[in-house]
Amino acid sequence: MSTLQESDQVVQRRANLEELKKLGVDPYPHRFEADTPIEAVVRQYKDSAREQLDEAKPRFHVAGRILAIRPFGKANFVVISDGRARIQVYIRQDTLPARDFDIFRLLDLGDWIGVEGPLFRTKTNELTVNAQRLEFLAKCLLPLPEKWHGLQDVEIRYRQRYLDLIVNPDSRQVFEVRSRVITAIREFLIARGFLEVETPMMQPIPGGALARPFVTHHNTLDMRLFMRIAPELYLKRLTVGGIEKVFEINRNFRNEGISTQHNPEFTMLEFYWAYADYTDLMTLTEAMLPFVAAKAGTGDTVTFNGDTISFKPPFRRVSLREAARAAASRKLGVDVTSDVLRSKEEAAALAARLDVPIAPGMGAGKITAEVFEALCEEDLIQPTFVYDFPTEVSPLAKQKPDDPETVERFELYAGGFELANAFSELNDPVEQRRRFEDQLKERAGGDEEAHAMDEDYIRALEFGMPPAGGEGVGVDRLVMLLTGSPSIRDVILFPLMRPK
């Protein structure tokens, strides 16, 4: 459609609005008595025969947006939608008040109307409301995408989500699934004795993850604050305080790149379970994800990027070093031993042979993690627990009793990306301080994502934190998998976009 045609449509729509006002119509009334959603009417009567409707004469007040107008002189048809279902409305001059029929003549595609009348089926068997009253509810001043073929421009869909929801029914279904996912997570955890809480979004020290934060400022206190990168350290303070099972479904903010898997603002589930370790969390996660998928209505077998993914337990389990070692061996065609990944010099040489870029200050553990990310992540399609991470990349996790270079941590992968991160929590304040100090050295060396020192958190640990397991689950990514959405922007209603 040309710009001139668009302009002509806008002019005509505004002219129709003025004509409505001349009729004494309030173009933006305060309310309408819609007694039943269109979706409920269609669901209840979709199998009712013409004779049954003629006998029962069910009567409704329904409202929705106009998707089609079919004028035939004195007898006309309008299709309206409540966003979930559509229904036809029969507009006949001799059954409507004269003023209501005059309103009909001034309607445009996209306008909102309310109608009252009995339900019947037309000769073509279409479920239809025979309008005996028509009320104007809101004017659509801008033309919608032509012929309702759907909005194909991805950038417009993200920038103008309201337009996407109007013309793409599949988009609304994605966000309905998202809502059910969050409800199911709450139901699952609360049924197991977890308490839902809220922790600060603005924090004096960013912590709980290795990420670059957003910085803000409180004027009255003249205080620099950071947008939350994770709620972890606050939730573990609550574990110190005696809340044995606690969770939060939270918004996190990380000042990082944007991709199909990353948005600077995202939703995470984090929960902490006293007296449990990372193996208990694996078992819990294997139970939670099929439960959530069932409640969301997607089932535990889904299709994502052309792959069929099953969330039926048990999930595959593989250690990080073994996954990295095996992948390196396959790529180089020689057997790489696990000892190579525990030596800084040998691991660096291996990374060079694999063309995996590393920074000069990286130790063997961080190099191993880089090799794993480069060679393994995209191939982890079925749900897989990758466990036992290098201590160097896990400043908040507890070390294995027989291996101080390794912590009791897992990441759950599915669809080729990380879905969850969990570990047996480090609760030794002396060791925690040492880990933070190591992170400070990395920060001094230029790593902007290294963890900051948090003296109050160490003080909390000094009061005694019981053994515990903690886990974070990416809600956005879980919804991506369950709905087959290729980009995280498809499952966030208003993703961050570069200004035009």
C-alpha angles and dihedrals in degrees: 000000000000124000089245092054091048089051091049090052092051091050091051093047091051090048090053089051091055091049090053089054090051088057088058092252118150099225092202107036122184100240148347127211099238103173098183133025114241090238090058093049092050093045093050098044105028091107097039115118123230092252093052092053093046090054099042097037095197110201128209146179105216133171136193150128119293112248099170139013120199110183119197102166110259094004117054140165131218126185116212131183137200090201094265104054141009131226133186121239122206112218114192124172096221094051098047128070110259093247092052091052089050087054090053090056089059098049123120132194108277097029119132119235139169123215136187127204149096124299120243142151123251125224087269088055094248116155103241142174112226099220115223092164131028125192126189113228110171140349123236102215097181124062116250122227109297120268093353093269088147134258108285101172102100095200092053090048090057097040095044103033090164089064091045090054092049097053105025113062090183090063092058090048090056091056093045088055089049091054092050091048092056092045091050093050089054092047093050096049098039090052087058095052101265118148119221115223141169124233131190120290091195111058133179090220122032110225149147096070143041101253143117110257135216112247125219137166135231108216101200095048092035086225133149112228135184128220110243116272090181137348093223102112093047093049091050089051085060090052087054086051091058104263097136098189118030137158142176132195097210146174113238128193124207124176095222141115126301121237141143087284101035133066120168089234116045144154124252135180112217124180136172127204121194118224092017131106136204094279090058088052091053090056092046092049091050088056097041101052097054089045092052092045091052093048091046089056096238099103125227094279114069140166119237125172089343094308125113108228123194123202092190109127145275099062122206116264127206132160117245095237092048092049091049093044094050093046092049090049092052094048095047096037092230133095111265113198124219089240089068089063092054095056117078093211096045093043090051091050090049092051089052091052089049093047090238109150116229136177122244096246097053119120126213093272095053092044090052090051090051091051090050093050093047098046108026116030100077092051095055097095102145116060106281131176108218104195144180104045128195112271090231093070096038111064095165101044130095119250122240110259093237099036120045091184090064133061131204096253136130137188120203114221128193133157090016099300142079114276102171141011124202143159148168100270121247106237101168106106094201093053090043091055090049091052092049090050090053088052091051089055090053090048090052087052091058104271103138091186095057115120119263125230113264110192095180091055090052088048089054090052089051088063087059130266117206120233107281145167122225133191140183122203122193104233094190092053092046089054089048090057096044094049098037091240112162096204134046087227088067091064100040112079095214111019120187112270132187109254115256 
